[in-house]
Each structure stands twice: as structure tokens, then as C-alpha cells.
Amino acid sequence: MKSKHTSAERQARIRDIAHSIWESEGRPVGQSLRHWYMAERLVLAEEQHAAHAPPEKKDAKPGKKKR
């Protein structure tokens, strides 16, 4: 499975998520490694979901609404 993102882009995404987790937990000291691992798992889940998701239809017309 090949990722669409470069290693640098992936690292930046992990770093941003880890930072968000840190802030959401009140900026605790000594939790950076736990936050990093949490962010890695979230990015991996995003990548796996994207790999298994059906391709988006760009020209799809909305279906008729049922009444």
C-alpha cells in the first residue's frame, strides 16, 4: 500500500494531531510520547480508511428525494 503523502507530510500531520491532543488535555508535562503514539495511530487509521474507501464520484448527480 503506497501512501499519497510524503514522509515529511505524514510527520507534520502526526505532529499537529499530537499537539492538538496535548492542548485538549490541558498541556500536561511528560506526556509527549503518549500523545505522539496516539497521533500515529490516528494517522494510520486515516490512511487505512482512505485506502479502503471507494473512490469519490466527481460528476455524481444527487438522487431524487423520496417524499
Backbone as XML, in Angstrom:
<?xml version="1.0"?>
<chain id="A" units="angstrom">
  <residue number="1" name="MET">
    <atom name="N" x="0.845" y="-1.171" z="0.000"/>
    <atom name="CA" x="0.000" y="0.000" z="0.000"/>
    <atom name="C" x="0.892" y="1.236" z="0.000"/>
  </residue>
  <residue number="2" name="LYS">
    <atom name="N" x="0.727" y="2.068" z="-0.997"/>
    <atom name="CA" x="1.550" y="3.260" z="-1.106"/>
    <atom name="C" x="0.752" y="4.462" z="-0.628"/>
  </residue>
  <residue number="3" name="SER">
    <atom name="N" x="1.361" y="5.267" z="0.223"/>
    <atom name="CA" x="0.712" y="6.455" z="0.755"/>
    <atom name="C" x="0.797" y="7.588" z="-0.257"/>
  </residue>
  <residue number="4" name="LYS">
    <atom name="N" x="-0.223" y="8.443" z="-0.266"/>
    <atom name="CA" x="-0.218" y="9.596" z="-1.150"/>
    <atom name="C" x="0.615" y="10.728" z="-0.567"/>
  </residue>
  <residue number="5" name="HIS">
    <atom name="N" x="0.959" y="10.612" z="0.710"/>
    <atom name="CA" x="1.696" y="11.669" z="1.385"/>
    <atom name="C" x="3.157" y="11.279" z="1.557"/>
  </residue>
  <residue number="6" name="THR">
    <atom name="N" x="4.004" y="12.290" z="1.538"/>
    <atom name="CA" x="5.421" y="12.035" z="1.782"/>
    <atom name="C" x="5.628" y="11.796" z="3.272"/>
  </residue>
  <residue number="7" name="SER">
    <atom name="N" x="6.782" y="11.275" z="3.594"/>
    <atom name="CA" x="7.127" y="11.041" z="4.991"/>
    <atom name="C" x="7.085" y="12.350" z="5.778"/>
  </residue>
  <residue number="8" name="ALA">
    <atom name="N" x="7.565" y="13.428" z="5.188"/>
    <atom name="CA" x="7.567" y="14.727" z="5.866"/>
    <atom name="C" x="6.144" y="15.213" z="6.117"/>
  </residue>
  <residue number="9" name="GLU">
    <atom name="N" x="5.253" y="15.002" z="5.132"/>
    <atom name="CA" x="3.858" y="15.412" z="5.301"/>
    <atom name="C" x="3.177" y="14.582" z="6.397"/>
  </residue>
  <residue number="10" name="ARG">
    <atom name="N" x="3.502" y="13.299" z="6.422"/>
    <atom name="CA" x="2.931" y="12.409" z="7.435"/>
    <atom name="C" x="3.416" y="12.811" z="8.829"/>
  </residue>
  <residue number="11" name="GLN">
    <atom name="N" x="4.706" y="13.090" z="8.953"/>
    <atom name="CA" x="5.263" y="13.525" z="10.233"/>
    <atom name="C" x="4.615" y="14.832" z="10.697"/>
  </residue>
  <residue number="12" name="ALA">
    <atom name="N" x="4.400" y="15.751" z="9.773"/>
    <atom name="CA" x="3.775" y="17.029" z="10.118"/>
    <atom name="C" x="2.341" y="16.809" z="10.597"/>
  </residue>
  <residue number="13" name="ARG">
    <atom name="N" x="1.624" y="15.893" z="9.938"/>
    <atom name="CA" x="0.248" y="15.577" z="10.352"/>
    <atom name="C" x="0.240" y="14.976" z="11.755"/>
  </residue>
  <residue number="14" name="ILE">
    <atom name="N" x="1.141" y="14.047" z="12.013"/>
    <atom name="CA" x="1.245" y="13.435" z="13.343"/>
    <atom name="C" x="1.561" y="14.509" z="14.382"/>
  </residue>
  <residue number="15" name="ARG">
    <atom name="N" x="2.516" y="15.372" z="14.068"/>
    <atom name="CA" x="2.913" y="16.437" z="14.998"/>
    <atom name="C" x="1.731" y="17.358" z="15.312"/>
  </residue>
  <residue number="16" name="ASP">
    <atom name="N" x="0.952" y="17.727" z="14.291"/>
    <atom name="CA" x="-0.205" y="18.602" z="14.504"/>
    <atom name="C" x="-1.261" y="17.933" z="15.386"/>
  </residue>
  <residue number="17" name="ILE">
    <atom name="N" x="-1.513" y="16.666" z="15.125"/>
    <atom name="CA" x="-2.504" y="15.946" z="15.927"/>
    <atom name="C" x="-2.010" y="15.775" z="17.355"/>
  </residue>
  <residue number="18" name="ALA">
    <atom name="N" x="-0.742" y="15.418" z="17.530"/>
    <atom name="CA" x="-0.178" y="15.261" z="18.874"/>
    <atom name="C" x="-0.278" y="16.576" z="19.647"/>
  </residue>
  <residue number="19" name="HIS">
    <atom name="N" x="-0.016" y="17.667" z="18.977"/>
    <atom name="CA" x="-0.120" y="18.982" z="19.616"/>
    <atom name="C" x="-1.560" y="19.262" z="20.038"/>
  </residue>
  <residue number="20" name="SER">
    <atom name="N" x="-2.512" y="18.934" z="19.170"/>
    <atom name="CA" x="-3.919" y="19.125" z="19.499"/>
    <atom name="C" x="-4.336" y="18.284" z="20.705"/>
  </residue>
  <residue number="21" name="ILE">
    <atom name="N" x="-3.857" y="17.052" z="20.748"/>
    <atom name="CA" x="-4.151" y="16.176" z="21.885"/>
    <atom name="C" x="-3.574" y="16.789" z="23.162"/>
  </residue>
  <residue number="22" name="TRP">
    <atom name="N" x="-2.331" y="17.237" z="23.093"/>
    <atom name="CA" x="-1.665" y="17.859" z="24.237"/>
    <atom name="C" x="-2.475" y="19.047" z="24.752"/>
  </residue>
  <residue number="23" name="GLU">
    <atom name="N" x="-2.903" y="19.908" z="23.827"/>
    <atom name="CA" x="-3.697" y="21.072" z="24.227"/>
    <atom name="C" x="-5.037" y="20.666" z="24.813"/>
  </residue>
  <residue number="24" name="SER">
    <atom name="N" x="-5.687" y="19.669" z="24.203"/>
    <atom name="CA" x="-7.015" y="19.249" z="24.676"/>
    <atom name="C" x="-6.960" y="18.631" z="26.072"/>
  </residue>
  <residue number="25" name="GLU">
    <atom name="N" x="-5.787" y="18.121" z="26.456"/>
    <atom name="CA" x="-5.619" y="17.531" z="27.782"/>
    <atom name="C" x="-5.093" y="18.539" z="28.802"/>
  </residue>
  <residue number="26" name="GLY">
    <atom name="N" x="-5.047" y="19.806" z="28.424"/>
    <atom name="CA" x="-4.610" y="20.828" z="29.350"/>
    <atom name="C" x="-3.110" y="21.036" z="29.403"/>
  </residue>
  <residue number="27" name="ARG">
    <atom name="N" x="-2.412" y="20.634" z="28.352"/>
    <atom name="CA" x="-0.959" y="20.810" z="28.225"/>
    <atom name="C" x="-0.161" y="20.149" z="29.354"/>
  </residue>
  <residue number="28" name="PRO">
    <atom name="N" x="-0.411" y="18.872" z="29.611"/>
    <atom name="CA" x="0.320" y="18.210" z="30.688"/>
    <atom name="C" x="1.793" y="17.999" z="30.344"/>
  </residue>
  <residue number="29" name="VAL">
    <atom name="N" x="2.614" y="18.036" z="31.367"/>
    <atom name="CA" x="4.055" y="17.823" z="31.210"/>
    <atom name="C" x="4.337" y="16.322" z="31.221"/>
  </residue>
  <residue number="30" name="GLY">
    <atom name="N" x="5.266" y="15.883" z="30.377"/>
    <atom name="CA" x="5.719" y="14.497" z="30.393"/>
    <atom name="C" x="4.833" y="13.515" z="29.645"/>
  </residue>
  <residue number="31" name="GLN">
    <atom name="N" x="3.944" y="13.997" z="28.794"/>
    <atom name="CA" x="3.035" y="13.116" z="28.068"/>
    <atom name="C" x="3.267" y="13.136" z="26.559"/>
  </residue>
  <residue number="32" name="SER">
    <atom name="N" x="4.357" y="13.754" z="26.127"/>
    <atom name="CA" x="4.572" y="13.939" z="24.687"/>
    <atom name="C" x="4.670" y="12.623" z="23.927"/>
  </residue>
  <residue number="33" name="LEU">
    <atom name="N" x="5.320" y="11.630" z="24.488"/>
    <atom name="CA" x="5.451" y="10.349" z="23.792"/>
    <atom name="C" x="4.093" y="9.656" z="23.651"/>
  </residue>
  <residue number="34" name="ARG">
    <atom name="N" x="3.296" y="9.705" z="24.695"/>
    <atom name="CA" x="1.942" y="9.119" z="24.630"/>
    <atom name="C" x="1.106" y="9.843" z="23.581"/>
  </residue>
  <residue number="35" name="HIS">
    <atom name="N" x="1.207" y="11.169" z="23.558"/>
    <atom name="CA" x="0.460" y="11.947" z="22.564"/>
    <atom name="C" x="0.930" y="11.618" z="21.155"/>
  </residue>
  <residue number="36" name="TRP">
    <atom name="N" x="2.228" y="11.444" z="20.979"/>
    <atom name="CA" x="2.774" y="11.115" z="19.660"/>
    <atom name="C" x="2.235" y="9.768" z="19.190"/>
  </residue>
  <residue number="37" name="TYR">
    <atom name="N" x="2.255" y="8.758" z="20.083"/>
    <atom name="CA" x="1.761" y="7.431" z="19.712"/>
    <atom name="C" x="0.271" y="7.453" z="19.400"/>
  </residue>
  <residue number="38" name="MET">
    <atom name="N" x="-0.481" y="8.230" z="20.160"/>
    <atom name="CA" x="-1.908" y="8.370" z="19.879"/>
    <atom name="C" x="-2.121" y="8.968" z="18.490"/>
  </residue>
  <residue number="39" name="ALA">
    <atom name="N" x="-1.354" y="10.009" z="18.187"/>
    <atom name="CA" x="-1.469" y="10.672" z="16.885"/>
    <atom name="C" x="-1.060" y="9.737" z="15.749"/>
  </residue>
  <residue number="40" name="GLU">
    <atom name="N" x="-0.012" y="8.942" z="15.964"/>
    <atom name="CA" x="0.404" y="7.976" z="14.941"/>
    <atom name="C" x="-0.717" y="6.989" z="14.634"/>
  </residue>
  <residue number="41" name="ARG">
    <atom name="N" x="-1.374" y="6.505" z="15.682"/>
    <atom name="CA" x="-2.474" y="5.552" z="15.471"/>
    <atom name="C" x="-3.635" y="6.201" z="14.714"/>
  </residue>
  <residue number="42" name="LEU">
    <atom name="N" x="-3.923" y="7.456" z="15.012"/>
    <atom name="CA" x="-4.993" y="8.154" z="14.310"/>
    <atom name="C" x="-4.651" y="8.352" z="12.835"/>
  </residue>
  <residue number="43" name="VAL">
    <atom name="N" x="-3.422" y="8.731" z="12.542"/>
    <atom name="CA" x="-2.993" y="8.913" z="11.146"/>
    <atom name="C" x="-3.023" y="7.578" z="10.411"/>
  </residue>
  <residue number="44" name="LEU">
    <atom name="N" x="-2.573" y="6.521" z="11.058"/>
    <atom name="CA" x="-2.625" y="5.195" z="10.441"/>
    <atom name="C" x="-4.066" y="4.805" z="10.131"/>
  </residue>
  <residue number="45" name="ALA">
    <atom name="N" x="-4.977" y="5.063" z="11.064"/>
    <atom name="CA" x="-6.393" y="4.753" z="10.833"/>
    <atom name="C" x="-6.943" y="5.564" z="9.664"/>
  </residue>
  <residue number="46" name="GLU">
    <atom name="N" x="-6.564" y="6.831" z="9.566"/>
    <atom name="CA" x="-6.982" y="7.664" z="8.427"/>
    <atom name="C" x="-6.486" y="7.075" z="7.110"/>
  </residue>
  <residue number="47" name="GLU">
    <atom name="N" x="-5.211" y="6.670" z="7.104"/>
    <atom name="CA" x="-4.614" y="6.108" z="5.888"/>
    <atom name="C" x="-5.286" y="4.798" z="5.492"/>
  </residue>
  <residue number="48" name="GLN">
    <atom name="N" x="-5.569" y="3.955" z="6.465"/>
    <atom name="CA" x="-6.228" y="2.681" z="6.172"/>
    <atom name="C" x="-7.643" y="2.911" z="5.664"/>
  </residue>
  <residue number="49" name="HIS">
    <atom name="N" x="-8.334" y="3.864" z="6.259"/>
    <atom name="CA" x="-9.692" y="4.177" z="5.812"/>
    <atom name="C" x="-9.670" y="4.694" z="4.371"/>
  </residue>
  <residue number="50" name="ALA">
    <atom name="N" x="-8.728" y="5.581" z="4.084"/>
    <atom name="CA" x="-8.618" y="6.143" z="2.732"/>
    <atom name="C" x="-8.276" y="5.061" z="1.709"/>
  </residue>
  <residue number="51" name="ALA">
    <atom name="N" x="-7.470" y="4.089" z="2.122"/>
    <atom name="CA" x="-7.067" y="3.022" z="1.204"/>
    <atom name="C" x="-8.233" y="2.102" z="0.866"/>
  </residue>
  <residue number="52" name="HIS">
    <atom name="N" x="-9.184" y="1.977" z="1.779"/>
    <atom name="CA" x="-10.302" y="1.052" z="1.572"/>
    <atom name="C" x="-11.601" y="1.745" z="1.188"/>
  </residue>
  <residue number="53" name="ALA">
    <atom name="N" x="-11.599" y="3.061" z="1.189"/>
    <atom name="CA" x="-12.805" y="3.808" z="0.827"/>
    <atom name="C" x="-12.989" y="3.787" z="-0.684"/>
  </residue>
  <residue number="54" name="PRO">
    <atom name="N" x="-14.237" y="3.716" z="-1.121"/>
    <atom name="CA" x="-14.467" y="3.759" z="-2.572"/>
    <atom name="C" x="-14.075" y="5.133" z="-3.113"/>
  </residue>
  <residue number="55" name="PRO">
    <atom name="N" x="-13.646" y="5.194" z="-4.359"/>
    <atom name="CA" x="-13.254" y="6.487" z="-4.931"/>
    <atom name="C" x="-14.446" y="7.436" z="-4.981"/>
  </residue>
  <residue number="56" name="GLU">
    <atom name="N" x="-14.151" y="8.715" z="-4.776"/>
    <atom name="CA" x="-15.226" y="9.713" z="-4.814"/>
    <atom name="C" x="-15.681" y="9.930" z="-6.247"/>
  </residue>
  <residue number="57" name="LYS">
    <atom name="N" x="-16.985" y="10.125" z="-6.401"/>
    <atom name="CA" x="-17.543" y="10.409" z="-7.718"/>
    <atom name="C" x="-17.656" y="11.916" z="-7.862"/>
  </residue>
  <residue number="58" name="LYS">
    <atom name="N" x="-16.942" y="12.453" z="-8.853"/>
    <atom name="CA" x="-16.924" y="13.901" z="-9.032"/>
    <atom name="C" x="-18.170" y="14.406" z="-9.756"/>
  </residue>
  <residue number="59" name="ASP">
    <atom name="N" x="-18.672" y="13.642" z="-10.705"/>
    <atom name="CA" x="-19.801" y="14.087" z="-11.523"/>
    <atom name="C" x="-21.116" y="13.435" z="-11.114"/>
  </residue>
  <residue number="60" name="ALA">
    <atom name="N" x="-21.176" y="12.933" z="-9.919"/>
    <atom name="CA" x="-22.390" y="12.247" z="-9.473"/>
    <atom name="C" x="-23.516" y="13.255" z="-9.294"/>
  </residue>
  <residue number="61" name="LYS">
    <atom name="N" x="-24.681" y="12.901" z="-9.831"/>
    <atom name="CA" x="-25.854" y="13.753" z="-9.675"/>
    <atom name="C" x="-26.617" y="13.268" z="-8.448"/>
  </residue>
  <residue number="62" name="PRO">
    <atom name="N" x="-27.117" y="14.214" z="-7.666"/>
    <atom name="CA" x="-27.886" y="13.788" z="-6.491"/>
    <atom name="C" x="-29.148" y="13.047" z="-6.911"/>
  </residue>
  <residue number="63" name="GLY">
    <atom name="N" x="-29.485" y="12.022" z="-6.173"/>
    <atom name="CA" x="-30.667" y="11.230" z="-6.479"/>
    <atom name="C" x="-31.941" y="11.988" z="-6.124"/>
  </residue>
  <residue number="64" name="LYS">
    <atom name="N" x="-33.053" y="11.479" z="-6.649"/>
    <atom name="CA" x="-34.322" y="12.095" z="-6.336"/>
    <atom name="C" x="-34.673" y="11.827" z="-4.877"/>
  </residue>
  <residue number="65" name="LYS">
    <atom name="N" x="-35.201" y="12.840" z="-4.226"/>
    <atom name="CA" x="-35.582" y="12.704" z="-2.830"/>
    <atom name="C" x="-36.923" y="12.001" z="-2.730"/>
  </residue>
  <residue number="66" name="LYS">
    <atom name="N" x="-36.992" y="11.099" z="-1.774"/>
    <atom name="CA" x="-38.266" y="10.414" z="-1.525"/>
    <atom name="C" x="-39.130" y="11.304" z="-0.657"/>
  </residue>
  <residue number="67" name="ARG">
    <atom name="N" x="-40.400" y="11.268" z="-0.962"/>
    <atom name="CA" x="-41.335" y="12.082" z="-0.168"/>
    <atom name="C" x="-42.091" y="11.226" z="0.781"/>
  </residue>
</chain>
